[in-house]
Amino acid sequence: MCSSNNYQLILTYYPDHPDVSVLKYLTGFLLIEQLESHSAGLSLLESAIKDYPDMAGHEKALFLIGKLQAEMDPLENALHTLDGFVTRYPESEWIYDAHLIRAATYLKLGRLEEAATEAIHVSEISEDEKIKERAKQILDQTKWTVYTDANGLPDNHIQAMTTDGTWLWIGTPKG
């Protein structure tokens, strides 16, 4: 915590300090990765990549921003950031994670075809079995549409199910 506080003091009171560019990135990384202060770290890294786009930490910062946005911001922002990341850093150590986060974000948005496309792409380009398994899990989730009372099902409690050809009929307490 001490390093982070010291860095933030320098950033606040000495904005013209020669190490501000490096300190913005370092402080953002510390806030996110060690102190789990995601909002503060996200804000600082967004400022760092805007003010100092050619720094060595840009790649990692852009990935972390996209990852955090997928967890806390409007999801379209995450997709935009991660699109920029995979375009700019196609050989990154985080490239598979970025694609999988995009796929999961598409799932959250209900864009199943795009989620499936991302998952298939990762399966084809990665040789890592753990990455391929994560991609398969996402792909499996694209094969079903989940209905709840929030999107038209009369009740979330299912009492009966039957099929009629290609139709699935559901019986709930409310119809």
N, C-alpha and C positions, 0 to 999 in steps of 0.2 A: 504494500500500500504506500510505503514511503516514497519509492521511486515514482510512482504514478502522481502522487501529490506534488513532488518536486518538479516533475515535468510539466504538470498543469500550471504551476506557479510561473515557470519560465514562459510558457505559452501565453499566459494572461498578462504578465507584467513586462515582458521583454519580447514583444512580437517581432522585433527586428533582429533578434539574436541570430547569429549565423547558423545555429543548429536547429532552428524552428522546423524546417522541413523534415528532418530525421525524427525530431521529438514528436511531431504530430502523429507520424506512423507508429512509433514505438509506444506512445501513450495509448493510442487507439487499440493496439494489439494487447497491451497489458490490461486495459479495461475490459476487453471482450474475453480474452482467453484465461486470465488468471483471477480477475476480480469479478467476473460475470456481471459487469455493469454494461449490459448490452446497448441500452439507449444512448448512454454517454459515449461509448466506444464507437457506435455506428455513426453518430453525428460527427465525431472527430475524424474518423476515417473518410467519410464523405467529403469533409472539408479538405483533408489531405490530398485525396486523389484529384480534386478540383484544382487546388492551388499548386500542387507539385506532382503532375502526372508522369514525370520521367524518373521518379525515384525507384530504387530497387524494391521497395516494399509495395509498389503499386499492384503487382499481380496478386499477392496474398490479400491485400486490402480489398481489392475488387471482388475477389471470391468471398471473403467474409461478409462484405456488404450484401451481396446477393443472397448468401445463406441466411443472414439475419432478417433481411426483408421478407424472405419466404416464410419466416416464423412470425414476424410481427407487423409488417407493413401491408399496404394493399398489394395483393399478389402480382398484379401487373407490373409493379415497380421491380419486383424480384425477377420476373421474366426478362424485363428490359436489361437489367444489370447483368444477369447471367448470360444473356445473348451477347452482350458486349464482351464479357469475359471469354466465352468459348471462341469468339471470333478473333480476339486479340491474342489469346494464349492457348492455341490448339495443342501445344506440347506440354502443358502445365502438369505438375504432379496432382493437381486437383481437378483435372478435366473430367474424369469419370464422375466424381462427386458432383460437379457442376451440372452435368447432364442428368444425373439421377435426381438432383434437387429440382431441376426444371420439370422432369417427368412427374415428380410428386406434386409440384405446384399446379401443373396442368390437371392432375387428378382432383385436387382441391377445388379447382375452377369448373370441374365437370367436363373438361375438354379431353375426353377419353382417347380419341384418335391421336391427338398430339402427344398425350402421355405414352401411348403405346409406341408411337414412332420413336420417341426419345429412348424408351426402354430397349427397343429392338436395336437401335443404333449403338447403345452402350454394349449390349450383348455381342454385337458383331466386331467392335473395335477393341474390346478388352480381353485379355487372356487370363485375368485374375478371377478365380472361381467365386470368391466372395462378392466381387463386383457383379459378376454374372447372376449370382443368386439374388442380390438386391434388385437387379433389373427384372428378373423373372417375377419376383414378388409384386413389383409395380405392374408389370404386364398382366399378371393374374387379376389384379384389381380392375383392370380396364374391361374385363369380360362381363362384368355384371353392372346393372344399374340398381342402386339401392333406393327404395322408396320409403318415405316416412310420412308422418302426418304433416310435416312442414312442407312437403311438396305434393300433397294430394291424397295420400292414403288416409282413410277415415279414422284409423286408430293404429298405434304402433304394436299392439298385441295381436298376433296372428293365432287364430283358432283352427283354421283349416286351409288346406291347399290342394288343388287338383289341376291337372293339365287337360287341355282340349286341343289336340293337334299341336300347334306351335304357341298356343296361348297358355298362360299360367293364371289361374284364378285364385284369389286370396280371400279368405273369410276372416273378418274382424268383428269384435263386439258391436261395432257401429255400422256394419255392412260390408 
